[in-house]
Amino acid sequence: MGFTHLHNAMTPLHHREPGTVGLALERGRWAGLIPDRPYVHPAALWAIPSLPFVSNAVAAVG
C-alpha cells in the first residue's frame, strides 16, 4: 500500500487519532509528501525527514 500527496486534504496527524497520515507512516510501503507551504507546515518536514518529496508543479516538466 502506498500514499501520495501525504497530508494533502487529510486529517492532521494527532497522537490520539493518527488518521490517514498515521496509517501511512505505520503501514505504508512508501509515501510521498508535497513540501509546498500551502500543503504542509515546515515543522512537519523536519518531523518526517525520510519521506520523498513530490510536486504538483507541472511547469517544471516542460
PDB file of N, H, CA, C and O in Angstrom:
ATOM      1  N   MET A   1       0.847  -1.160   0.000  1.00  0.00           N
ATOM      2  CA  MET A   1       0.000   0.000   0.000  1.00  0.00           C
ATOM      3  C   MET A   1       0.903   1.237   0.000  1.00  0.00           C
ATOM      4  O   MET A   1       1.868   1.308   0.761  1.00  0.00           O
ATOM      5  N   GLY A   2       0.591   2.185  -0.836  1.00  0.00           N
ATOM      6  H   GLY A   2      -0.193   2.128  -1.455  1.00  0.00           H
ATOM      7  CA  GLY A   2       1.363   3.417  -0.908  1.00  0.00           C
ATOM      8  C   GLY A   2       0.468   4.635  -0.795  1.00  0.00           C
ATOM      9  O   GLY A   2      -0.742   4.556  -1.005  1.00  0.00           O
ATOM     10  N   PHE A   3       1.071   5.747  -0.466  1.00  0.00           N
ATOM     11  H   PHE A   3       2.055   5.811  -0.296  1.00  0.00           H
ATOM     12  CA  PHE A   3       0.345   7.000  -0.286  1.00  0.00           C
ATOM     13  C   PHE A   3       1.063   8.103  -1.048  1.00  0.00           C
ATOM     14  O   PHE A   3       2.284   8.227  -0.954  1.00  0.00           O
ATOM     15  N   THR A   4       0.335   8.890  -1.788  1.00  0.00           N
ATOM     16  H   THR A   4      -0.657   8.789  -1.865  1.00  0.00           H
ATOM     17  CA  THR A   4       0.907  10.054  -2.461  1.00  0.00           C
ATOM     18  C   THR A   4       0.268  11.309  -1.886  1.00  0.00           C
ATOM     19  O   THR A   4      -0.833  11.268  -1.336  1.00  0.00           O
ATOM     20  N   HIS A   5       0.963  12.405  -2.020  1.00  0.00           N
ATOM     21  H   HIS A   5       1.857  12.438  -2.467  1.00  0.00           H
ATOM     22  CA  HIS A   5       0.485  13.696  -1.529  1.00  0.00           C
ATOM     23  C   HIS A   5       0.077  13.618  -0.061  1.00  0.00           C
ATOM     24  O   HIS A   5      -0.981  14.114   0.325  1.00  0.00           O
ATOM     25  N   LEU A   6       0.918  12.998   0.742  1.00  0.00           N
ATOM     26  H   LEU A   6       1.777  12.595   0.428  1.00  0.00           H
ATOM     27  CA  LEU A   6       0.639  12.838   2.158  1.00  0.00           C
ATOM     28  C   LEU A   6       0.380  14.197   2.806  1.00  0.00           C
ATOM     29  O   LEU A   6       1.116  15.149   2.547  1.00  0.00           O
ATOM     30  N   HIS A   7      -0.609  14.300   3.609  1.00  0.00           N
ATOM     31  H   HIS A   7      -1.207  13.526   3.819  1.00  0.00           H
ATOM     32  CA  HIS A   7      -1.109  15.479   4.314  1.00  0.00           C
ATOM     33  C   HIS A   7      -2.072  16.300   3.467  1.00  0.00           C
ATOM     34  O   HIS A   7      -2.844  17.076   4.031  1.00  0.00           O
ATOM     35  N   ASN A   8      -2.066  16.172   2.152  1.00  0.00           N
ATOM     36  H   ASN A   8      -1.439  15.542   1.694  1.00  0.00           H
ATOM     37  CA  ASN A   8      -2.912  16.984   1.301  1.00  0.00           C
ATOM     38  C   ASN A   8      -4.378  16.575   1.472  1.00  0.00           C
ATOM     39  O   ASN A   8      -4.765  15.474   1.081  1.00  0.00           O
ATOM     40  N   ALA A   9      -5.189  17.455   2.053  1.00  0.00           N
ATOM     41  H   ALA A   9      -4.874  18.349   2.371  1.00  0.00           H
ATOM     42  CA  ALA A   9      -6.626  17.242   2.285  1.00  0.00           C
ATOM     43  C   ALA A   9      -6.887  16.045   3.195  1.00  0.00           C
ATOM     44  O   ALA A   9      -7.946  15.424   3.106  1.00  0.00           O
ATOM     45  N   MET A  10      -5.939  15.713   4.067  1.00  0.00           N
ATOM     46  H   MET A  10      -5.078  16.217   4.139  1.00  0.00           H
ATOM     47  CA  MET A  10      -6.126  14.615   5.014  1.00  0.00           C
ATOM     48  C   MET A  10      -6.274  15.192   6.414  1.00  0.00           C
ATOM     49  O   MET A  10      -5.849  16.315   6.687  1.00  0.00           O
ATOM     50  N   THR A  11      -6.880  14.414   7.289  1.00  0.00           N
ATOM     51  H   THR A  11      -7.225  13.502   7.068  1.00  0.00           H
ATOM     52  CA  THR A  11      -6.966  14.836   8.679  1.00  0.00           C
ATOM     53  C   THR A  11      -5.552  14.959   9.234  1.00  0.00           C
ATOM     54  O   THR A  11      -4.670  14.199   8.835  1.00  0.00           O
ATOM     55  N   PRO A  12      -5.321  15.893  10.140  1.00  0.00           N
ATOM     56  CA  PRO A  12      -3.970  16.082  10.666  1.00  0.00           C
ATOM     57  C   PRO A  12      -3.507  14.893  11.514  1.00  0.00           C
ATOM     58  O   PRO A  12      -4.320  14.171  12.092  1.00  0.00           O
ATOM     59  N   LEU A  13      -2.208  14.709  11.575  1.00  0.00           N
ATOM     60  H   LEU A  13      -1.548  15.295  11.106  1.00  0.00           H
ATOM     61  CA  LEU A  13      -1.617  13.676  12.425  1.00  0.00           C
ATOM     62  C   LEU A  13      -1.753  14.131  13.877  1.00  0.00           C
ATOM     63  O   LEU A  13      -1.267  15.198  14.251  1.00  0.00           O
ATOM     64  N   HIS A  14      -2.413  13.318  14.679  1.00  0.00           N
ATOM     65  H   HIS A  14      -2.808  12.451  14.375  1.00  0.00           H
ATOM     66  CA  HIS A  14      -2.632  13.638  16.087  1.00  0.00           C
ATOM     67  C   HIS A  14      -2.271  12.404  16.901  1.00  0.00           C
ATOM     68  O   HIS A  14      -2.501  11.281  16.453  1.00  0.00           O
ATOM     69  N   HIS A  15      -1.715  12.595  18.076  1.00  0.00           N
ATOM     70  H   HIS A  15      -1.529  13.508  18.440  1.00  0.00           H
ATOM     71  CA  HIS A  15      -1.248  11.458  18.861  1.00  0.00           C
ATOM     72  C   HIS A  15      -2.375  10.538  19.338  1.00  0.00           C
ATOM     73  O   HIS A  15      -2.124   9.363  19.605  1.00  0.00           O
ATOM     74  N   ARG A  16      -3.580  11.030  19.450  1.00  0.00           N
ATOM     75  H   ARG A  16      -3.784  11.984  19.233  1.00  0.00           H
ATOM     76  CA  ARG A  16      -4.697  10.176  19.886  1.00  0.00           C
ATOM     77  C   ARG A  16      -5.517   9.641  18.712  1.00  0.00           C
ATOM     78  O   ARG A  16      -6.150   8.591  18.824  1.00  0.00           O
ATOM     79  N   GLU A  17      -5.509  10.351  17.602  1.00  0.00           N
ATOM     80  H   GLU A  17      -4.995  11.204  17.511  1.00  0.00           H
ATOM     81  CA  GLU A  17      -6.226   9.920  16.403  1.00  0.00           C
ATOM     82  C   GLU A  17      -5.304  10.134  15.204  1.00  0.00           C
ATOM     83  O   GLU A  17      -5.371  11.179  14.558  1.00  0.00           O
ATOM     84  N   PRO A  18      -4.441   9.157  14.896  1.00  0.00           N
ATOM     85  CA  PRO A  18      -3.439   9.365  13.854  1.00  0.00           C
ATOM     86  C   PRO A  18      -4.003   9.484  12.438  1.00  0.00           C
ATOM     87  O   PRO A  18      -3.347  10.052  11.565  1.00  0.00           O
ATOM     88  N   GLY A  19      -5.192   8.964  12.197  1.00  0.00           N
ATOM     89  H   GLY A  19      -5.725   8.503  12.906  1.00  0.00           H
ATOM     90  CA  GLY A  19      -5.832   9.125  10.901  1.00  0.00           C
ATOM     91  C   GLY A  19      -5.044   8.526   9.743  1.00  0.00           C
ATOM     92  O   GLY A  19      -4.245   7.608   9.930  1.00  0.00           O
ATOM     93  N   THR A  20      -5.277   9.054   8.555  1.00  0.00           N
ATOM     94  H   THR A  20      -5.925   9.800   8.404  1.00  0.00           H
ATOM     95  CA  THR A  20      -4.645   8.530   7.338  1.00  0.00           C
ATOM     96  C   THR A  20      -3.137   8.714   7.355  1.00  0.00           C
ATOM     97  O   THR A  20      -2.403   7.833   6.908  1.00  0.00           O
ATOM     98  N   VAL A  21      -2.670   9.834   7.860  1.00  0.00           N
ATOM     99  H   VAL A  21      -3.267  10.550   8.224  1.00  0.00           H
ATOM    100  CA  VAL A  21      -1.223  10.087   7.912  1.00  0.00           C
ATOM    101  C   VAL A  21      -0.556   9.063   8.827  1.00  0.00           C
ATOM    102  O   VAL A  21       0.497   8.525   8.485  1.00  0.00           O
ATOM    103  N   GLY A  22      -1.146   8.792   9.969  1.00  0.00           N
ATOM    104  H   GLY A  22      -2.001   9.229  10.248  1.00  0.00           H
ATOM    105  CA  GLY A  22      -0.601   7.786  10.876  1.00  0.00           C
ATOM    106  C   GLY A  22      -0.585   6.401  10.257  1.00  0.00           C
ATOM    107  O   GLY A  22       0.373   5.649  10.435  1.00  0.00           O
ATOM    108  N   LEU A  23      -1.643   6.058   9.528  1.00  0.00           N
ATOM    109  H   LEU A  23      -2.421   6.669   9.383  1.00  0.00           H
ATOM    110  CA  LEU A  23      -1.701   4.776   8.827  1.00  0.00           C
ATOM    111  C   LEU A  23      -0.591   4.676   7.789  1.00  0.00           C
ATOM    112  O   LEU A  23       0.056   3.636   7.661  1.00  0.00           O
ATOM    113  N   ALA A  24      -0.376   5.749   7.057  1.00  0.00           N
ATOM    114  H   ALA A  24      -0.901   6.593   7.161  1.00  0.00           H
ATOM    115  CA  ALA A  24       0.672   5.753   6.038  1.00  0.00           C
ATOM    116  C   ALA A  24       2.050   5.560   6.661  1.00  0.00           C
ATOM    117  O   ALA A  24       2.871   4.815   6.126  1.00  0.00           O
ATOM    118  N   LEU A  25       2.308   6.213   7.769  1.00  0.00           N
ATOM    119  H   LEU A  25       1.641   6.819   8.203  1.00  0.00           H
ATOM    120  CA  LEU A  25       3.609   6.104   8.416  1.00  0.00           C
ATOM    121  C   LEU A  25       3.805   4.740   9.073  1.00  0.00           C
ATOM    122  O   LEU A  25       4.929   4.248   9.171  1.00  0.00           O
ATOM    123  N   GLU A  26       2.712   4.135   9.519  1.00  0.00           N
ATOM    124  H   GLU A  26       1.799   4.535   9.439  1.00  0.00           H
ATOM    125  CA  GLU A  26       2.814   2.835  10.188  1.00  0.00           C
ATOM    126  C   GLU A  26       2.871   1.669   9.205  1.00  0.00           C
ATOM    127  O   GLU A  26       3.693   0.767   9.366  1.00  0.00           O
ATOM    128  N   ARG A  27       2.003   1.678   8.185  1.00  0.00           N
ATOM    129  H   ARG A  27       1.335   2.411   8.054  1.00  0.00           H
ATOM    130  CA  ARG A  27       1.848   0.504   7.329  1.00  0.00           C
ATOM    131  C   ARG A  27       2.200   0.705   5.867  1.00  0.00           C
ATOM    132  O   ARG A  27       2.341  -0.265   5.124  1.00  0.00           O
ATOM    133  N   GLY A  28       2.341   1.928   5.457  1.00  0.00           N
ATOM    134  H   GLY A  28       2.226   2.716   6.061  1.00  0.00           H
ATOM    135  CA  GLY A  28       2.599   2.175   4.047  1.00  0.00           C
ATOM    136  C   GLY A  28       3.980   1.698   3.620  1.00  0.00           C
ATOM    137  O   GLY A  28       4.953   1.851   4.358  1.00  0.00           O
ATOM    138  N   ARG A  29       4.058   1.131   2.448  1.00  0.00           N
ATOM    139  H   ARG A  29       3.267   1.006   1.848  1.00  0.00           H
ATOM    140  CA  ARG A  29       5.355   0.706   1.917  1.00  0.00           C
ATOM    141  C   ARG A  29       6.129   1.911   1.406  1.00  0.00           C
ATOM    142  O   ARG A  29       7.360   1.908   1.393  1.00  0.00           O
ATOM    143  N   TRP A  30       5.402   2.944   0.985  1.00  0.00           N
ATOM    144  H   TRP A  30       4.402   2.947   0.995  1.00  0.00           H
ATOM    145  CA  TRP A  30       6.021   4.189   0.542  1.00  0.00           C
ATOM    146  C   TRP A  30       4.996   5.304   0.685  1.00  0.00           C
ATOM    147  O   TRP A  30       3.791   5.059   0.722  1.00  0.00           O
ATOM    148  N   ALA A  31       5.486   6.507   0.764  1.00  0.00           N
ATOM    149  H   ALA A  31       6.466   6.706   0.734  1.00  0.00           H
ATOM    150  CA  ALA A  31       4.615   7.679   0.832  1.00  0.00           C
ATOM    151  C   ALA A  31       5.373   8.857   0.258  1.00  0.00           C
ATOM    152  O   ALA A  31       6.588   8.957   0.428  1.00  0.00           O
ATOM    153  N   GLY A  32       4.677   9.741  -0.412  1.00  0.00           N
ATOM    154  H   GLY A  32       3.690   9.659  -0.550  1.00  0.00           H
ATOM    155  CA  GLY A  32       5.276  10.954  -0.957  1.00  0.00           C
ATOM    156  C   GLY A  32       4.641  12.167  -0.306  1.00  0.00           C
ATOM    157  O   GLY A  32       3.463  12.151   0.052  1.00  0.00           O
ATOM    158  N   LEU A  33       5.415  13.194  -0.159  1.00  0.00           N
ATOM    159  H   LEU A  33       6.372  13.207  -0.449  1.00  0.00           H
ATOM    160  CA  LEU A  33       4.965  14.400   0.527  1.00  0.00           C
ATOM    161  C   LEU A  33       5.211  15.610  -0.367  1.00  0.00           C
ATOM    162  O   LEU A  33       6.303  15.764  -0.914  1.00  0.00           O
ATOM    163  N   ILE A  34       4.203  16.471  -0.519  1.00  0.00           N
ATOM    164  H   ILE A  34       3.316  16.346  -0.074  1.00  0.00           H
ATOM    165  CA  ILE A  34       4.378  17.726  -1.241  1.00  0.00           C
ATOM    166  C   ILE A  34       4.933  18.738  -0.248  1.00  0.00           C
ATOM    167  O   ILE A  34       4.236  19.089   0.704  1.00  0.00           O
ATOM    168  N   PRO A  35       6.160  19.220  -0.432  1.00  0.00           N
ATOM    169  CA  PRO A  35       6.751  20.114   0.558  1.00  0.00           C
ATOM    170  C   PRO A  35       6.347  21.579   0.408  1.00  0.00           C
ATOM    171  O   PRO A  35       6.949  22.447   1.040  1.00  0.00           O
ATOM    172  N   ASP A  36       5.349  21.868  -0.410  1.00  0.00           N
ATOM    173  H   ASP A  36       4.860  21.162  -0.923  1.00  0.00           H
ATOM    174  CA  ASP A  36       4.916  23.247  -0.621  1.00  0.00           C
ATOM    175  C   ASP A  36       4.212  23.781   0.621  1.00  0.00           C
ATOM    176  O   ASP A  36       3.474  23.057   1.289  1.00  0.00           O
ATOM    177  N   ARG A  37       4.447  25.035   0.916  1.00  0.00           N
ATOM    178  H   ARG A  37       5.046  25.623   0.373  1.00  0.00           H
ATOM    179  CA  ARG A  37       3.892  25.681   2.106  1.00  0.00           C
ATOM    180  C   ARG A  37       2.365  25.568   2.231  1.00  0.00           C
ATOM    181  O   ARG A  37       1.884  25.349   3.343  1.00  0.00           O
ATOM    182  N   PRO A  38       1.587  25.703   1.167  1.00  0.00           N
ATOM    183  CA  PRO A  38       0.133  25.606   1.373  1.00  0.00           C
ATOM    184  C   PRO A  38      -0.322  24.228   1.856  1.00  0.00           C
ATOM    185  O   PRO A  38      -1.398  24.101   2.442  1.00  0.00           O
ATOM    186  N   TYR A  39       0.485  23.205   1.615  1.00  0.00           N
ATOM    187  H   TYR A  39       1.358  23.308   1.139  1.00  0.00           H
ATOM    188  CA  TYR A  39       0.061  21.852   1.953  1.00  0.00           C
ATOM    189  C   TYR A  39       0.596  21.363   3.291  1.00  0.00           C
ATOM    190  O   TYR A  39      -0.124  20.710   4.046  1.00  0.00           O
ATOM    191  N   VAL A  40       1.846  21.670   3.588  1.00  0.00           N
ATOM    192  H   VAL A  40       2.431  22.200   2.974  1.00  0.00           H
ATOM    193  CA  VAL A  40       2.495  21.112   4.770  1.00  0.00           C
ATOM    194  C   VAL A  40       3.269  22.207   5.505  1.00  0.00           C
ATOM    195  O   VAL A  40       4.012  22.974   4.893  1.00  0.00           O
ATOM    196  N   HIS A  41       3.087  22.268   6.807  1.00  0.00           N
ATOM    197  H   HIS A  41       2.484  21.645   7.305  1.00  0.00           H
ATOM    198  CA  HIS A  41       3.844  23.212   7.618  1.00  0.00           C
ATOM    199  C   HIS A  41       5.315  22.791   7.641  1.00  0.00           C
ATOM    200  O   HIS A  41       5.601  21.594   7.691  1.00  0.00           O
ATOM    201  N   PRO A  42       6.251  23.738   7.606  1.00  0.00           N
ATOM    202  CA  PRO A  42       7.674  23.380   7.605  1.00  0.00           C
ATOM    203  C   PRO A  42       8.089  22.476   8.768  1.00  0.00           C
ATOM    204  O   PRO A  42       9.023  21.690   8.614  1.00  0.00           O
ATOM    205  N   ALA A  43       7.434  22.560   9.908  1.00  0.00           N
ATOM    206  H   ALA A  43       6.675  23.198  10.033  1.00  0.00           H
ATOM    207  CA  ALA A  43       7.780  21.696  11.041  1.00  0.00           C
ATOM    208  C   ALA A  43       7.558  20.221  10.705  1.00  0.00           C
ATOM    209  O   ALA A  43       8.293  19.357  11.182  1.00  0.00           O
ATOM    210  N   ALA A  44       6.551  19.936   9.889  1.00  0.00           N
ATOM    211  H   ALA A  44       5.953  20.638   9.501  1.00  0.00           H
ATOM    212  CA  ALA A  44       6.292  18.547   9.501  1.00  0.00           C
ATOM    213  C   ALA A  44       7.409  17.996   8.627  1.00  0.00           C
ATOM    214  O   ALA A  44       7.683  16.796   8.656  1.00  0.00           O
ATOM    215  N   LEU A  45       8.052  18.851   7.859  1.00  0.00           N
ATOM    216  H   LEU A  45       7.830  19.826   7.836  1.00  0.00           H
ATOM    217  CA  LEU A  45       9.157  18.390   7.012  1.00  0.00           C
ATOM    218  C   LEU A  45      10.331  17.925   7.857  1.00  0.00           C
ATOM    219  O   LEU A  45      11.035  16.987   7.484  1.00  0.00           O
ATOM    220  N   TRP A  46      10.544  18.572   8.989  1.00  0.00           N
ATOM    221  H   TRP A  46       9.972  19.334   9.292  1.00  0.00           H
ATOM    222  CA  TRP A  46      11.624  18.165   9.898  1.00  0.00           C
ATOM    223  C   TRP A  46      11.218  16.956  10.724  1.00  0.00           C
ATOM    224  O   TRP A  46      12.070  16.148  11.092  1.00  0.00           O
ATOM    225  N   ALA A  47       9.937  16.818  11.018  1.00  0.00           N
ATOM    226  H   ALA A  47       9.244  17.474  10.719  1.00  0.00           H
ATOM    227  CA  ALA A  47       9.471  15.712  11.849  1.00  0.00           C
ATOM    228  C   ALA A  47       9.478  14.382  11.101  1.00  0.00           C
ATOM    229  O   ALA A  47       9.641  13.324  11.709  1.00  0.00           O
ATOM    230  N   ILE A  48       9.301  14.438   9.786  1.00  0.00           N
ATOM    231  H   ILE A  48       9.168  15.298   9.292  1.00  0.00           H
ATOM    232  CA  ILE A  48       9.244  13.219   8.975  1.00  0.00           C
ATOM    233  C   ILE A  48      10.292  13.332   7.859  1.00  0.00           C
ATOM    234  O   ILE A  48       9.923  13.482   6.694  1.00  0.00           O
ATOM    235  N   PRO A  49      11.576  13.265   8.185  1.00  0.00           N
ATOM    236  CA  PRO A  49      12.620  13.549   7.196  1.00  0.00           C
ATOM    237  C   PRO A  49      12.852  12.459   6.154  1.00  0.00           C
ATOM    238  O   PRO A  49      13.499  12.725   5.140  1.00  0.00           O
ATOM    239  N   SER A  50      12.355  11.257   6.362  1.00  0.00           N
ATOM    240  H   SER A  50      11.830  11.041   7.185  1.00  0.00           H
ATOM    241  CA  SER A  50      12.680  10.177   5.431  1.00  0.00           C
ATOM    242  C   SER A  50      11.718  10.064   4.256  1.00  0.00           C
ATOM    243  O   SER A  50      11.923   9.214   3.389  1.00  0.00           O
ATOM    244  N   LEU A  51      10.686  10.882   4.196  1.00  0.00           N
ATOM    245  H   LEU A  51      10.519  11.572   4.901  1.00  0.00           H
ATOM    246  CA  LEU A  51       9.738  10.795   3.094  1.00  0.00           C
ATOM    247  C   LEU A  51      10.285  11.474   1.842  1.00  0.00           C
ATOM    248  O   LEU A  51      10.872  12.553   1.925  1.00  0.00           O
ATOM    249  N   PRO A  52      10.095  10.847   0.684  1.00  0.00           N
ATOM    250  CA  PRO A  52      10.488  11.529  -0.550  1.00  0.00           C
ATOM    251  C   PRO A  52       9.517  12.658  -0.858  1.00  0.00           C
ATOM    252  O   PRO A  52       8.331  12.578  -0.536  1.00  0.00           O
ATOM    253  N   PHE A  53      10.024  13.696  -1.474  1.00  0.00           N
ATOM    254  H   PHE A  53      10.987  13.762  -1.736  1.00  0.00           H
ATOM    255  CA  PHE A  53       9.183  14.830  -1.842  1.00  0.00           C
ATOM    256  C   PHE A  53       8.665  14.648  -3.256  1.00  0.00           C
ATOM    257  O   PHE A  53       9.393  14.197  -4.140  1.00  0.00           O
ATOM    258  N   VAL A  54       7.408  14.999  -3.467  1.00  0.00           N
ATOM    259  H   VAL A  54       6.816  15.365  -2.749  1.00  0.00           H
ATOM    260  CA  VAL A  54       6.813  15.018  -4.789  1.00  0.00           C
ATOM    261  C   VAL A  54       6.267  16.413  -5.009  1.00  0.00           C
ATOM    262  O   VAL A  54       6.100  17.176  -4.058  1.00  0.00           O
ATOM    263  N   SER A  55       5.993  16.747  -6.243  1.00  0.00           N
ATOM    264  H   SER A  55       6.130  16.127  -7.016  1.00  0.00           H
ATOM    265  CA  SER A  55       5.480  18.077  -6.535  1.00  0.00           C
ATOM    266  C   SER A  55       4.266  17.989  -7.426  1.00  0.00           C
ATOM    267  O   SER A  55       4.136  17.069  -8.233  1.00  0.00           O
ATOM    268  N   ASN A  56       3.381  18.950  -7.276  1.00  0.00           N
ATOM    269  H   ASN A  56       3.486  19.697  -6.621  1.00  0.00           H
ATOM    270  CA  ASN A  56       2.238  19.041  -8.163  1.00  0.00           C
ATOM    271  C   ASN A  56       2.448  20.156  -9.192  1.00  0.00           C
ATOM    272  O   ASN A  56       1.510  20.564  -9.877  1.00  0.00           O
ATOM    273  N   ALA A  57       3.667  20.635  -9.291  1.00  0.00           N
ATOM    274  H   ALA A  57       4.430  20.303  -8.734  1.00  0.00           H
ATOM    275  CA  ALA A  57       4.002  21.693 -10.253  1.00  0.00           C
ATOM    276  C   ALA A  57       4.308  21.065 -11.605  1.00  0.00           C
ATOM    277  O   ALA A  57       5.264  20.299 -11.727  1.00  0.00           O
ATOM    278  N   VAL A  58       3.523  21.374 -12.605  1.00  0.00           N
ATOM    279  H   VAL A  58       2.746  21.997 -12.506  1.00  0.00           H
ATOM    280  CA  VAL A  58       3.741  20.807 -13.928  1.00  0.00           C
ATOM    281  C   VAL A  58       4.605  21.718 -14.799  1.00  0.00           C
ATOM    282  O   VAL A  58       5.097  21.283 -15.841  1.00  0.00           O
ATOM    283  N   ALA A  59       4.796  22.956 -14.398  1.00  0.00           N
ATOM    284  H   ALA A  59       4.397  23.309 -13.552  1.00  0.00           H
ATOM    285  CA  ALA A  59       5.614  23.872 -15.197  1.00  0.00           C
ATOM    286  C   ALA A  59       7.062  23.403 -15.279  1.00  0.00           C
ATOM    287  O   ALA A  59       7.739  23.640 -16.279  1.00  0.00           O
ATOM    288  N   ALA A  60       7.530  22.744 -14.236  1.00  0.00           N
ATOM    289  H   ALA A  60       6.979  22.551 -13.424  1.00  0.00           H
ATOM    290  CA  ALA A  60       8.914  22.279 -14.233  1.00  0.00           C
ATOM    291  C   ALA A  60       9.148  21.141 -15.220  1.00  0.00           C
ATOM    292  O   ALA A  60      10.283  20.900 -15.631  1.00  0.00           O
ATOM    293  N   VAL A  61       8.093  20.448 -15.598  1.00  0.00           N
ATOM    294  H   VAL A  61       7.171  20.644 -15.264  1.00  0.00           H
ATOM    295  CA  VAL A  61       8.225  19.326 -16.515  1.00  0.00           C
ATOM    296  C   VAL A  61       8.496  19.806 -17.943  1.00  0.00           C
ATOM    297  O   VAL A  61       9.192  19.140 -18.709  1.00  0.00           O
ATOM    298  N   GLY A  62       7.951  20.942 -18.281  1.00  0.00           N
ATOM    299  H   GLY A  62       7.386  21.483 -17.658  1.00  0.00           H
ATOM    300  CA  GLY A  62       8.185  21.494 -19.603  1.00  0.00           C
ATOM    301  C   GLY A  62       7.025  21.315 -20.462  1.00  0.00           C
ATOM    302  O   GLY A  62       7.048  21.724 -21.623  1.00  0.00           O
TER     303      GLY A  62
END
